[in-house]
Amino acid sequence: MNGTTVLRYALGALGLVLIGVGAGQLALVPEAGAVALWLAGALVLHDAVIAPLVLAAGLLVAAAPARGVLRGALVTGGALVLITLPLLVRPGAPPNPSALPLPYVRNLLLVLAAVALAALLLTAVGAWRRRARERGEERQERGKGDDGGGERDKRDEGDEGDEGGERGEDDGG
C-alpha cells in the first residue's frame, strides 16, 4: 500500500471512531430522540434544499467572467447567513444576554454588503490587470512588427497613390 491509501484508511477509521463518540454522547442526552430528529431534519434540509440551491447557483455563475470571485462571495455570504440564522430566528429573549447584544440583522446586512463590495473590487482589479496585460501584449506585437517591416510602413505612408500596386503585390506574396 502506498502512503495515500494508508492515509485514506486512517482517516476513515478516525471518522468511524468519531461517529461512535457522537453516538455515545447522544445516548447520554436525556432528549436523545429530539436531538436525533433535529439531526435528521438538518440532513433532509441540506439534501433537499441547500445542496440543490448551491448547485443551481453554481450553474448560473459558471458562465460569469469572474466566476471564482463570485463563487467565493456566494459561499462566504451563505456561510455567514447560516451561522447567524439560528440566532436571528430564535423566538424570545436569548438564554445568554450577551448572545445578541447588537442589532444582528443590521450587522449581517453590513457584513454581506462588505463581502459584495470586496467581490466587486476584486473583479474590477482583475479586469484592470487583464486589460493592462492585453495592452502590453499589443504593444509587444506592434514592436515586433516595426522591427521587420518599419521601412515599408514609412514608405507606404509617404506616397500612397504611386505605390498602391506594389503594396498589393507585397501583401499577396
Backbone as CSV, one residue per row, in Angstrom:
resi,resn,N_x,N_y,N_z,CA_x,CA_y,CA_z,C_x,C_y,C_z
1,MET,0.853,-1.195,0.000,0.000,0.000,0.000,0.887,1.242,0.000
2,ASN,0.451,2.241,-0.761,1.216,3.480,-0.775,0.725,4.408,0.338
3,GLY,1.362,5.535,0.497,1.047,6.463,1.577,-0.361,7.037,1.499
4,THR,-0.840,7.271,0.286,-2.181,7.836,0.122,-3.242,6.850,0.600
5,THR,-3.082,5.587,0.281,-4.039,4.570,0.701,-4.046,4.437,2.220
6,VAL,-2.878,4.423,2.827,-2.785,4.345,4.286,-3.471,5.541,4.921
7,LEU,-3.246,6.732,4.369,-3.873,7.933,4.902,-5.389,7.861,4.782
8,ARG,-5.881,7.371,3.665,-7.336,7.225,3.488,-7.942,6.276,4.517
9,TYR,-7.291,5.129,4.709,-7.798,4.187,5.701,-7.739,4.778,7.111
10,ALA,-6.677,5.489,7.423,-6.547,6.103,8.751,-7.627,7.156,8.969
11,LEU,-7.879,7.983,7.971,-8.930,8.995,8.100,-10.312,8.354,8.177
12,GLY,-10.540,7.285,7.425,-11.809,6.564,7.508,-12.018,5.967,8.892
13,ALA,-10.964,5.356,9.457,-11.060,4.791,10.807,-11.314,5.885,11.835
14,LEU,-10.637,7.023,11.693,-10.861,8.148,12.604,-12.298,8.639,12.500
15,GLY,-12.839,8.711,11.294,-14.228,9.117,11.112,-15.188,8.165,11.792
16,LEU,-14.948,6.854,11.685,-15.807,5.874,12.355,-15.722,6.002,13.875
17,VAL,-14.523,6.257,14.379,-14.370,6.467,15.828,-15.150,7.692,16.270
18,LEU,-15.065,8.777,15.510,-15.795,9.996,15.879,-17.310,9.794,15.799
19,ILE,-17.768,9.031,14.831,-19.200,8.710,14.762,-19.609,7.939,16.008
20,GLY,-18.777,6.987,16.431,-19.065,6.235,17.656,-19.096,7.126,18.883
21,VAL,-18.156,8.060,18.977,-18.145,9.003,20.097,-19.413,9.848,20.085
22,GLY,-19.806,10.337,18.913,-21.031,11.132,18.812,-22.259,10.336,19.198
23,ALA,-22.338,9.089,18.746,-23.485,8.237,19.102,-23.503,7.969,20.596
24,GLY,-22.330,7.748,21.197,-22.260,7.547,22.646,-22.700,8.783,23.412
25,GLN,-22.297,9.957,22.952,-22.713,11.200,23.603,-24.213,11.429,23.424
26,LEU,-24.729,11.081,22.272,-26.161,11.235,22.019,-26.977,10.332,22.933
27,ALA,-26.459,9.149,23.222,-27.172,8.224,24.107,-27.253,8.766,25.532
28,LEU,-26.319,9.619,25.917,-26.313,10.183,27.269,-27.255,11.377,27.419
29,VAL,-27.684,11.948,26.331,-28.560,13.122,26.373,-29.967,12.675,26.761
30,PRO,-30.604,13.390,27.726,-31.949,12.985,28.129,-32.972,13.052,26.993
31,GLU,-32.826,13.998,26.099,-33.763,14.156,24.978,-33.119,13.677,23.687
32,ALA,-32.596,12.471,23.700,-31.873,11.936,22.542,-32.757,11.868,21.310
33,GLY,-34.018,11.545,21.484,-34.931,11.470,20.336,-35.097,12.811,19.651
34,ALA,-35.221,13.887,20.439,-35.383,15.223,19.869,-34.114,15.652,19.131
35,VAL,-32.960,15.319,19.705,-31.694,15.670,19.049,-31.542,14.875,17.751
36,ALA,-31.876,13.591,17.792,-31.784,12.773,16.581,-32.747,13.289,15.512
37,LEU,-33.941,13.700,15.929,-34.902,14.267,14.978,-34.354,15.565,14.369
38,TRP,-33.732,16.403,15.200,-33.137,17.650,14.697,-32.033,17.343,13.695
39,LEU,-31.178,16.361,14.021,-30.100,15.991,13.100,-30.652,15.446,11.781
40,ALA,-31.710,14.638,11.858,-32.325,14.109,10.636,-32.932,15.252,9.818
41,GLY,-33.564,16.211,10.508,-34.124,17.372,9.811,-33.041,18.194,9.130
42,ALA,-31.896,18.352,9.813,-30.783,19.091,9.209,-30.271,18.380,7.964
43,LEU,-30.215,17.056,8.024,-29.765,16.282,6.870,-30.728,16.429,5.690
44,VAL,-32.029,16.335,5.973,-33.031,16.491,4.917,-32.992,17.914,4.359
45,LEU,-32.877,18.910,5.242,-32.793,20.303,4.793,-31.588,20.498,3.877
46,HIS,-30.467,19.925,4.263,-29.269,20.064,3.438,-29.463,19.412,2.073
47,ASP,-29.914,18.156,2.078,-30.006,17.413,0.822,-31.149,17.876,-0.072
48,ALA,-32.230,18.360,0.517,-33.402,18.722,-0.276,-33.449,20.198,-0.655
49,VAL,-32.793,21.056,0.124,-32.909,22.496,-0.131,-31.547,23.135,-0.414
50,ILE,-30.625,22.997,0.524,-29.365,23.753,0.428,-28.504,23.256,-0.735
51,ALA,-28.286,21.952,-0.837,-27.434,21.425,-1.912,-27.982,21.763,-3.303
52,PRO,-29.287,21.581,-3.570,-29.786,21.977,-4.896,-29.647,23.476,-5.169
53,LEU,-29.834,24.306,-4.138,-29.659,25.750,-4.340,-28.211,26.090,-4.672
54,VAL,-27.276,25.455,-3.983,-25.858,25.703,-4.266,-25.506,25.240,-5.678
55,LEU,-26.007,24.081,-6.076,-25.745,23.588,-7.440,-26.354,24.513,-8.495
56,ALA,-27.574,24.988,-8.244,-28.212,25.901,-9.193,-27.421,27.211,-9.287
57,ALA,-26.983,27.725,-8.152,-26.178,28.951,-8.174,-24.868,28.720,-8.915
58,GLY,-24.260,27.548,-8.719,-23.023,27.228,-9.438,-23.230,27.171,-10.944
59,LEU,-24.365,26.626,-11.375,-24.659,26.583,-12.816,-24.885,27.985,-13.377
60,LEU,-25.569,28.826,-12.612,-25.820,30.192,-13.071,-24.526,31.000,-13.150
61,VAL,-23.607,30.733,-12.234,-22.368,31.501,-12.151,-21.314,30.968,-13.117
62,ALA,-21.489,29.757,-13.623,-20.458,29.119,-14.442,-20.062,29.938,-15.663
63,ALA,-20.985,30.706,-16.225,-20.680,31.482,-17.424,-20.180,32.887,-17.098
64,ALA,-20.169,33.264,-15.834,-19.742,34.617,-15.457,-18.242,34.771,-15.691
65,PRO,-17.810,35.969,-16.093,-16.382,36.163,-16.356,-15.528,36.034,-15.095
66,ALA,-16.015,36.477,-13.964,-15.253,36.412,-12.713,-15.891,35.374,-11.796
67,ARG,-16.072,34.170,-12.320,-16.827,33.175,-11.568,-16.130,32.752,-10.284
68,GLY,-14.825,32.765,-10.217,-14.123,32.386,-8.988,-14.421,33.352,-7.858
69,VAL,-14.349,34.631,-8.152,-14.639,35.650,-7.143,-16.110,35.584,-6.756
70,LEU,-16.972,35.412,-7.726,-18.401,35.350,-7.451,-18.750,34.125,-6.615
71,ARG,-18.170,32.992,-6.935,-18.408,31.787,-6.131,-17.909,31.984,-4.707
72,GLY,-16.741,32.577,-4.564,-16.205,32.837,-3.225,-17.117,33.747,-2.417
73,ALA,-17.640,34.784,-3.063,-18.552,35.699,-2.370,-19.848,34.997,-1.986
74,LEU,-20.368,34.157,-2.871,-21.603,33.430,-2.564,-21.396,32.435,-1.424
75,VAL,-20.282,31.721,-1.426,-20.004,30.764,-0.350,-19.816,31.503,0.973
76,THR,-19.089,32.621,0.952,-18.877,33.391,2.167,-20.191,33.947,2.695
77,GLY,-20.992,34.526,1.817,-22.284,35.063,2.241,-23.204,33.977,2.763
78,GLY,-23.226,32.829,2.088,-24.056,31.718,2.550,-23.629,31.216,3.915
79,ALA,-22.319,31.106,4.131,-21.824,30.663,5.441,-22.180,31.674,6.527
80,LEU,-22.048,32.957,6.215,-22.409,33.980,7.203,-23.891,33.904,7.576
81,VAL,-24.730,33.725,6.581,-26.173,33.632,6.858,-26.473,32.376,7.667
82,LEU,-25.868,31.247,7.297,-26.133,30.009,8.033,-25.642,30.083,9.474
83,ILE,-24.547,30.778,9.713,-24.028,30.906,11.073,-24.929,31.793,11.918
84,THR,-25.408,32.878,11.355,-26.199,33.825,12.144,-27.690,33.505,12.162
85,LEU,-28.160,32.697,11.231,-29.594,32.427,11.136,-30.210,31.846,12.418
86,PRO,-29.595,30.863,13.064,-30.217,30.338,14.283,-30.410,31.404,15.365
87,LEU,-29.467,32.324,15.485,-29.617,33.388,16.481,-30.693,34.383,16.076
88,LEU,-30.854,34.587,14.780,-31.809,35.587,14.312,-33.253,35.103,14.356
89,VAL,-33.482,33.824,14.122,-34.855,33.332,14.049,-35.348,32.730,15.363
90,ARG,-34.481,32.655,16.358,-34.882,32.090,17.643,-35.930,32.991,18.293
91,PRO,-37.071,32.425,18.691,-38.106,33.262,19.315,-37.736,33.606,20.763
92,GLY,-38.176,34.762,21.190,-37.970,35.177,22.578,-36.576,35.703,22.837
93,ALA,-36.327,35.980,24.092,-35.023,36.505,24.514,-34.000,35.377,24.527
94,PRO,-32.761,35.675,24.189,-31.737,34.635,24.209,-31.456,34.202,25.650
95,PRO,-31.104,32.923,25.852,-30.804,32.464,27.208,-29.573,33.152,27.789
96,ASN,-28.661,33.534,26.923,-27.465,34.256,27.348,-27.605,35.685,26.838
97,PRO,-27.735,36.684,27.737,-27.958,38.049,27.259,-26.819,38.592,26.400
98,SER,-25.638,38.008,26.507,-24.527,38.504,25.691,-24.536,37.890,24.292
99,ALA,-25.470,36.957,24.034,-25.502,36.308,22.715,-25.931,37.274,21.619
100,LEU,-26.865,38.170,21.907,-27.348,39.121,20.906,-27.313,40.547,21.470
101,PRO,-26.134,41.062,21.822,-26.105,42.407,22.388,-26.240,43.512,21.342
102,LEU,-26.114,43.166,20.072,-26.121,44.159,19.000,-27.243,43.851,18.013
103,PRO,-27.570,44.807,17.151,-28.585,44.541,16.109,-28.006,43.634,15.019
104,TYR,-28.216,42.330,15.156,-27.570,41.366,14.274,-28.093,41.412,12.845
105,VAL,-29.352,41.731,12.648,-29.871,41.810,11.283,-29.139,42.913,10.525
106,ARG,-29.042,44.068,11.144,-28.328,45.183,10.502,-26.872,44.820,10.269
107,ASN,-26.248,44.226,11.284,-24.827,43.881,11.154,-24.604,42.794,10.103
108,LEU,-25.512,41.839,10.012,-25.393,40.821,8.966,-25.483,41.465,7.592
109,LEU,-26.418,42.380,7.428,-26.546,43.068,6.136,-25.301,43.896,5.821
110,LEU,-24.711,44.516,6.837,-23.479,45.283,6.616,-22.325,44.366,6.208
111,VAL,-22.205,43.224,6.860,-21.126,42.293,6.512,-21.345,41.725,5.113
112,LEU,-22.587,41.403,4.765,-22.869,40.915,3.406,-22.567,41.989,2.365
113,ALA,-22.856,43.248,2.699,-22.512,44.344,1.790,-20.999,44.464,1.645
114,ALA,-20.264,44.266,2.744,-18.801,44.312,2.676,-18.259,43.177,1.809
115,VAL,-18.855,41.996,1.910,-18.437,40.862,1.072,-18.701,41.184,-0.394
116,ALA,-19.873,41.746,-0.684,-20.206,42.108,-2.068,-19.255,43.180,-2.592
117,LEU,-18.941,44.162,-1.754,-18.010,45.213,-2.168,-16.617,44.640,-2.430
118,ALA,-16.172,43.743,-1.560,-14.861,43.112,-1.774,-14.851,42.322,-3.078
119,ALA,-15.949,41.620,-3.371,-16.026,40.862,-4.625,-15.987,41.799,-5.825
120,LEU,-16.703,42.917,-5.737,-16.681,43.888,-6.837,-15.286,44.471,-7.025
121,LEU,-14.613,44.791,-5.924,-13.262,45.341,-6.030,-12.295,44.325,-6.637
122,LEU,-12.385,43.073,-6.186,-11.520,42.045,-6.753,-11.786,41.842,-8.242
123,THR,-13.045,41.883,-8.629,-13.397,41.745,-10.039,-12.871,42.924,-10.843
124,ALA,-13.008,44.133,-10.302,-12.528,45.323,-11.005,-11.011,45.298,-11.148
125,VAL,-10.313,44.921,-10.079,-8.851,44.856,-10.143,-8.415,43.785,-11.140
126,GLY,-9.100,42.640,-11.138,-8.771,41.583,-12.104,-8.983,42.043,-13.539
127,ALA,-10.088,42.752,-13.787,-10.355,43.257,-15.137,-9.315,44.299,-15.541
128,TRP,-8.947,45.155,-14.603,-7.940,46.185,-14.892,-6.602,45.529,-15.220
129,ARG,-6.198,44.531,-14.428,-4.929,43.845,-14.678,-4.958,43.101,-16.011
130,ARG,-6.111,42.486,-16.335,-6.237,41.770,-17.601,-6.106,42.733,-18.776
131,ARG,-6.776,43.909,-18.671,-6.671,44.900,-19.751,-5.248,45.429,-19.883
132,ALA,-4.589,45.661,-18.754,-3.215,46.155,-18.801,-2.298,45.111,-19.443
133,ARG,-2.518,43.843,-19.130,-1.703,42.787,-19.722,-1.956,42.699,-21.223
134,GLU,-3.222,42.816,-21.647,-3.541,42.776,-23.074,-2.928,43.957,-23.804
135,ARG,-2.956,45.142,-23.188,-2.331,46.305,-23.830,-0.837,46.113,-23.950
136,GLY,-0.217,45.509,-22.935,1.218,45.234,-23.007,1.544,44.249,-24.109
137,GLU,0.700,43.226,-24.266,0.913,42.258,-25.346,0.737,42.916,-26.704
138,GLU,-0.250,43.831,-26.835,-0.452,44.536,-28.102,0.762,45.401,-28.421
139,ARG,1.296,46.063,-27.406,2.495,46.898,-27.631,3.671,46.041,-28.068
140,GLN,3.824,44.853,-27.458,4.923,43.976,-27.852,4.744,43.510,-29.294
141,GLU,3.511,43.188,-29.679,3.264,42.756,-31.052,3.554,43.881,-32.035
142,ARG,3.140,45.100,-31.676,3.429,46.235,-32.558,4.925,46.489,-32.636
143,GLY,5.627,46.293,-31.542,7.073,46.480,-31.528,7.770,45.465,-32.401
144,LYS,7.288,44.238,-32.400,7.868,43.202,-33.245,7.611,43.509,-34.716
145,GLY,6.455,44.050,-35.046,6.123,44.392,-36.431,6.994,45.519,-36.944
146,ASP,7.372,46.467,-36.080,8.207,47.591,-36.509,9.626,47.149,-36.820
147,ASP,10.110,46.110,-36.166,11.483,45.669,-36.393,11.683,45.171,-37.820
148,GLY,10.737,44.374,-38.315,10.927,43.765,-39.632,10.409,44.618,-40.766
149,GLY,9.303,45.325,-40.580,8.696,45.998,-41.717,8.558,47.484,-41.526
150,GLY,9.379,48.079,-40.690,9.252,49.503,-40.402,9.507,50.366,-41.619
151,GLU,10.462,49.993,-42.446,10.786,50.791,-43.623,9.624,50.797,-44.597
152,ARG,9.029,49.653,-44.799,7.931,49.581,-45.744,6.750,50.412,-45.260
153,ASP,6.473,50.387,-43.953,5.368,51.160,-43.408,5.596,52.649,-43.643
154,LYS,6.825,53.113,-43.429,7.122,54.531,-43.633,6.996,54.882,-45.115
155,ARG,7.467,53.999,-45.987,7.393,54.240,-47.418,5.942,54.301,-47.872
156,ASP,5.102,53.385,-47.340,3.700,53.357,-47.735,2.974,54.613,-47.305
157,GLU,3.359,55.176,-46.175,2.679,56.374,-45.702,3.010,57.574,-46.582
158,GLY,4.216,57.594,-47.220,4.659,58.755,-47.991,3.882,58.955,-49.274
159,ASP,3.861,57.999,-50.176,3.208,58.132,-51.472,2.235,56.992,-51.669
160,GLU,1.085,57.107,-51.086,0.127,56.015,-51.178,-0.386,55.833,-52.607
161,GLY,-0.577,56.920,-53.356,-1.151,56.806,-54.692,-0.212,56.115,-55.669
162,ASP,1.102,56.387,-55.597,2.048,55.843,-56.555,2.359,54.381,-56.297
163,GLU,2.363,53.954,-55.000,2.823,52.606,-54.691,1.675,51.678,-54.328
164,GLY,0.473,52.016,-54.688,-0.676,51.188,-54.332,-0.570,49.784,-54.894
165,GLY,-0.103,49.671,-56.152,0.017,48.355,-56.763,1.104,47.532,-56.104
166,GLU,2.237,48.174,-55.783,3.334,47.446,-55.142,2.907,46.899,-53.793
167,ARG,2.161,47.704,-53.068,1.741,47.283,-51.736,0.846,46.062,-51.858
168,GLY,-0.015,46.036,-52.854,-0.881,44.872,-53.053,-0.072,43.624,-53.384
169,GLU,1.018,43.797,-54.195,1.844,42.641,-54.536,2.608,42.153,-53.319
170,ASP,3.115,43.096,-52.506,3.871,42.704,-51.310,2.975,41.943,-50.327
171,ASP,1.735,42.396,-50.163,0.848,41.737,-49.217,0.485,40.327,-49.689
172,GLY,0.367,40.140,-50.982,-0.051,38.834,-51.508,1.093,37.849,-51.596
173,GLY,2.330,38.294,-51.724,3.430,37.401,-51.996,4.321,37.246,-50.872
